[in-house]
Amino acid sequence: MRGDKRFYCWSKCSTCRDARLALRQSGIGFVERDFFREPLTESEIRKLCALTTVDSIFSWNSPSAREYRERRQDITDDELIGLMLVEPRLIRRPLLVQGDEIIIGFRRAEYRRLGGAG
């Protein structure tokens, strides 16, 4: 990843706090956005999904997703995006994005690689 990095998170999420600390310790500069305080737009969610898949961005393990898990085959990607718009807990976090690359979740080894720390 080269250039500006965007870190999408929720400030109350302990995993996001750990990821933020790991990024800083790796010397990685980033612009942070708490998408619970500043919600993502439909266009922004679609851009994130275009870097991977809707299923990768949708937080299937979230308690908020319980009612959708068994019905996945009946729910369209557009419907999942709509659900993420209404309920940000359904967006996996944290997300680190640069250009057309995305790291989903806290990935310490990938952060170290980005920072040049092996």
Summary of the structure (lengths in Angstrom):
residues: 118
radius of gyration: 14.3
end to end distance: 14.5
largest distance: 44.0
contacts: 322
relative contact order: 0.25
helix: 47%
strand: 15%
